[in-house]
Amino acid sequence: MSVVRSDVAGVAQARSVADLPLDDMVDKDLCMNIGLLGVGAIGKTLGQKLSAAGHDVKVANSRGPETIDADVLSTGARAVPVTEAVKDVDVVILSIPLARIPDVAPLIATVPSETVVIDTSNYVPFPDSELDAVEAIEAGQVESLWVSE
Ligand SMILES: NC(=O)c1ccc[n+]([C@@H]2O[C@H](COP(=O)([O-])OP(=O)(O)OC[C@H]3O[C@@H](n4cnc5c(N)ncnc54)[C@H](OP(=O)(O)O)[C@@H]3O)[C@@H](O)[C@H]2O)c1
């Protein structure tokens, strides 16, 4: 069992993910194995911060480990294929566009029930991109319900 101390004041003061005081929030003796899907604006920062804090972090994107920037791995995270990222971890973090969640849903369904799955996504409708439009959400379905289904 791993424990992350809460730092409510630090979190409240943070103006972006990059400001979050994650390095100070983690008990170094109780680090976790984390699998992170998505290394874009949000996932990259999470991967850097969590590995800098001492967690064992595996990161993956849709195009394969060789396409992940060295910068993402600069604090110790390891680039792996998507299937490897969710294996033998305490926590899976999804940091991919919400409309891409169905792509990884079958894989997520294979993780053990005790694995914590954290989803950073929110629905950002791009009027000029039909690819990312989610019909059910556009029709009024609550995002979290759509994700859970
Ligand atoms: N940006 C923000 O300020 C912000 C704030 C709060 C929440 N969010 C939410 O957090 C999520 C991530 O946002 P972002 O801005 O970091 O996105 P982003 O910069 O577009 O990065 C998306 C990442 O997801 C990966 N990805 C896409 N499909 C995948 C798949 N099937 N399997 C594995 N990886 C996949 C992409 O890899 P490839 O490049 O290889 O496709 C890329 O690394 C979104 O849902 C967003 O709405 C964003």
The ligand as an SDF file (V2000), in Angstrom:
LIG
                    3D

 48 52  0  0  0  0  0  0  0  0999 V2000
   -4.1220   20.7130  -21.6620 N   0  0  0  0  0  0  0  0  0  0  0  0
   -4.7930   21.1010  -20.5890 C   0  0  0  0  0  0  0  0  0  0  0  0
   -4.6780   22.2470  -20.0900 O   0  0  0  0  0  0  0  0  0  0  0  0
   -5.6990   20.1340  -19.8930 C   0  0  0  0  0  0  0  0  0  0  0  0
   -6.1370   20.4600  -18.6370 C   0  0  0  0  0  0  0  0  0  0  0  0
   -6.9250   19.5400  -17.9540 C   0  0  0  0  0  0  0  0  0  0  0  0
   -7.2650   18.3480  -18.5490 C   0  0  0  0  0  0  0  0  0  0  0  0
   -6.8570   18.0880  -19.7980 N   0  0  0  0  0  0  0  0  0  0  0  0
   -7.2670   16.8250  -20.3930 C   0  0  0  0  0  0  0  0  0  0  0  0
   -6.1950   15.8880  -20.2070 O   0  0  0  0  0  0  0  0  0  0  0  0
   -6.1430   15.0310  -21.3560 C   0  0  0  0  0  0  0  0  0  0  0  0
   -4.7810   15.1560  -21.9870 C   0  0  0  0  0  0  0  0  0  0  0  0
   -4.6120   16.5060  -22.4140 O   0  0  0  0  0  0  0  0  0  0  0  0
   -3.2870   16.9970  -23.1440 P   0  0  0  0  0  0  0  0  0  0  0  0
   -3.4690   18.4380  -23.3640 O   0  0  0  0  0  0  0  0  0  0  0  0
   -2.0900   16.4960  -22.4020 O   0  0  0  0  0  0  0  0  0  0  0  0
   -3.3990   16.2040  -24.5470 O   0  0  0  0  0  0  0  0  0  0  0  0
   -2.3470   16.1970  -25.7530 P   0  0  0  0  0  0  0  0  0  0  0  0
   -1.2930   17.2140  -25.5330 O   0  0  0  0  0  0  0  0  0  0  0  0
   -3.1580   16.2130  -27.0050 O   0  0  0  0  0  0  0  0  0  0  0  0
   -1.6420   14.7600  -25.6090 O   0  0  0  0  0  0  0  0  0  0  0  0
   -2.3830   13.5980  -25.7990 C   0  0  0  0  0  0  0  0  0  0  0  0
   -1.4990   12.4020  -25.5330 C   0  0  0  0  0  0  0  0  0  0  0  0
   -2.3290   11.2470  -25.5500 O   0  0  0  0  0  0  0  0  0  0  0  0
   -1.6750   10.2720  -26.3580 C   0  0  0  0  0  0  0  0  0  0  0  0
   -2.6730    9.3470  -26.8900 N   0  0  0  0  0  0  0  0  0  0  0  0
   -3.7020    9.5940  -27.7150 C   0  0  0  0  0  0  0  0  0  0  0  0
   -4.3850    8.4690  -27.9730 N   0  0  0  0  0  0  0  0  0  0  0  0
   -3.7470    7.4770  -27.3030 C   0  0  0  0  0  0  0  0  0  0  0  0
   -3.9510    6.0920  -27.1910 C   0  0  0  0  0  0  0  0  0  0  0  0
   -4.9810    5.4670  -27.8090 N   0  0  0  0  0  0  0  0  0  0  0  0
   -3.0930    5.3760  -26.4190 N   0  0  0  0  0  0  0  0  0  0  0  0
   -2.0540    5.9850  -25.7730 C   0  0  0  0  0  0  0  0  0  0  0  0
   -1.8160    7.3180  -25.8510 N   0  0  0  0  0  0  0  0  0  0  0  0
   -2.6500    8.0380  -26.6080 C   0  0  0  0  0  0  0  0  0  0  0  0
   -0.9780   11.0640  -27.4290 C   0  0  0  0  0  0  0  0  0  0  0  0
    0.0020   10.2700  -28.0240 O   0  0  0  0  0  0  0  0  0  0  0  0
    0.3050   10.4110  -29.6030 P   0  0  0  0  0  0  0  0  0  0  0  0
    0.8150   11.7960  -29.7970 O   0  0  0  0  0  0  0  0  0  0  0  0
    1.3230    9.3510  -29.8610 O   0  0  0  0  0  0  0  0  0  0  0  0
   -1.0020   10.1640  -30.3030 O   0  0  0  0  0  0  0  0  0  0  0  0
   -0.4090   12.2000  -26.5840 C   0  0  0  0  0  0  0  0  0  0  0  0
    0.7790   11.7850  -25.9420 O   0  0  0  0  0  0  0  0  0  0  0  0
   -7.2780   15.4780  -22.2880 C   0  0  0  0  0  0  0  0  0  0  0  0
   -8.4030   14.6730  -22.0810 O   0  0  0  0  0  0  0  0  0  0  0  0
   -7.5290   16.9090  -21.8620 C   0  0  0  0  0  0  0  0  0  0  0  0
   -8.8580   17.2910  -22.1500 O   0  0  0  0  0  0  0  0  0  0  0  0
   -6.0490   18.9170  -20.4700 C   0  0  0  0  0  0  0  0  0  0  0  0
  1  2  1  0
  2  3  2  0
  2  4  1  0
  4  5  1  0
  4 48  2  0
  5  6  2  0
  6  7  1  0
  7  8  2  0
  8  9  1  0
  8 48  1  0
  9 10  1  0
  9 46  1  0
 10 11  1  0
 11 12  1  0
 11 44  1  0
 12 13  1  0
 13 14  1  0
 14 15  2  0
 14 16  1  0
 14 17  1  0
 17 18  1  0
 18 19  2  0
 18 20  1  0
 18 21  1  0
 21 22  1  0
 22 23  1  0
 23 24  1  0
 23 42  1  0
 24 25  1  0
 25 26  1  0
 25 36  1  0
 26 27  1  0
 26 35  1  0
 27 28  2  0
 28 29  1  0
 29 30  1  0
 29 35  2  0
 30 31  1  0
 30 32  2  0
 32 33  1  0
 33 34  2  0
 34 35  1  0
 36 37  1  0
 36 42  1  0
 37 38  1  0
 38 39  2  0
 38 40  1  0
 38 41  1  0
 42 43  1  0
 44 45  1  0
 44 46  1  0
 46 47  1  0
M  CHG  2   8   1  16  -1
M  END
$$$$
